[in-house]
């Protein structure tokens, strides 16, 4: 019946909304370039959209700004490097494209409530609770 066909969601017909494609491409770009590119205009240029349009779509679809998405990716990588390597705070900051270890520590503390060294100590001491 024709009306039944109209009720099939777009995804089941193989259609992917443009915003979903944009967000997927953005995620890939962030994963690939977050260390060296933290500037919104880089991502907008790569996706061929304006900064305003990209930030608006990210805010609407993800509930965060593009800057916050990039910062979150940096934070996630910082946690991995803190917990899985013996790199110093300065080395981790440099690896993440942040060339001021004190600034990195301040930003990390703002995100987690703890300085990187204290965060690492806390996670190691409470490892059994985090690895469930």
JOJO-V340332 format. One line per field, one symbol per residue. ss: DSSP state (2 for helix, 1 for strand, 0 for the rest). burial: # if it has 16 or more other ideal C-beta (glycine too) atoms within 10 Angstrom, else .. A space follows every 50 residues. Layout:
BEGIN
ss: ???
burial: ???
END
This chain:
BEGIN
ss: 02222200022220000222222222222222200000022222222000 22222222222200022222222222222222220000222222200000 22222222222200022222222220222200
burial: .....................##..#..##..##..##.#..##.##.#. ...##.##.......#..###.###.###.##......#..###.#.#.. #..##.##...#...#..##..#.........
END
